[in-house]
């Protein structure tokens, strides 16, 4: 636990309108927040969200948004400009979901087999 990653695959995204992250983001992003971006049917995972964060301590498998990254291989790494990226990426996805569109995300595993 906390040292894993999402398996490669395509996952539907829904809005989660309850829980701790939702309540915090409702206050933090009151101008745009409609619910957390929540990945569905991820094998061996529950409550996988797309949110802000800067390093692996900020996630247990969730996708952290950012505009920059450093040392993103086998070491701790750092995701930069996470809040700015979230403010840019979140609104069109939330709007599409609210309008009833199906929204999916695809994870790709680039590690050698």
Residue pairs with C-beta under 8 A, 6 or more apart in sequence:
1 60
2 60
4 45
4 60
4 61
5 61
6 39
6 42
6 45
6 48
6 61
6 63
6 107
7 42
7 43
7 44
7 107
7 109
8 107
8 108
8 109
9 42
9 43
9 106
9 107
10 104
10 105
10 106
10 107
11 39
11 40
11 41
11 42
11 48
11 104
11 105
11 106
11 107
12 39
12 40
12 41
12 102
12 103
12 104
13 37
13 38
13 39
13 40
13 50
13 93
13 97
13 103
13 104
13 105
14 38
14 40
14 97
15 34
15 35
15 36
15 37
15 38
15 94
15 97
15 98
16 22
16 35
16 36
16 37
16 38
16 47
16 49
17 34
17 35
17 36
19 36
19 47
21 36
21 49
21 51
22 33
22 35
22 36
25 33
25 36
25 51
26 33
29 86
29 87
29 90
32 87
32 90
32 91
32 94
33 90
33 94
34 94
34 97
34 98
35 94
35 97
36 49
36 50
36 51
37 49
37 50
37 51
37 90
37 93
37 94
38 47
38 48
38 49
39 45
39 48
39 49
39 50
39 63
39 105
42 48
42 61
45 61
48 61
48 62
48 63
49 62
49 63
50 62
50 63
50 65
50 89
50 90
50 105
51 59
51 62
51 63
51 64
51 65
51 86
52 58
52 64
52 65
52 82
52 83
52 85
52 86
53 59
53 62
53 64
53 79
53 82
54 64
54 66
54 78
54 79
54 80
54 82
55 76
55 77
55 78
55 79
56 76
56 77
58 64
63 105
64 79
64 82
65 79
65 82
65 85
65 86
65 89
66 79
66 80
66 81
66 82
66 85
67 80
67 81
67 82
67 84
67 85
68 79
68 80
68 81
69 77
69 78
69 79
69 80
70 77
70 78
70 80
71 77
71 78
72 79
93 103
96 103
97 103
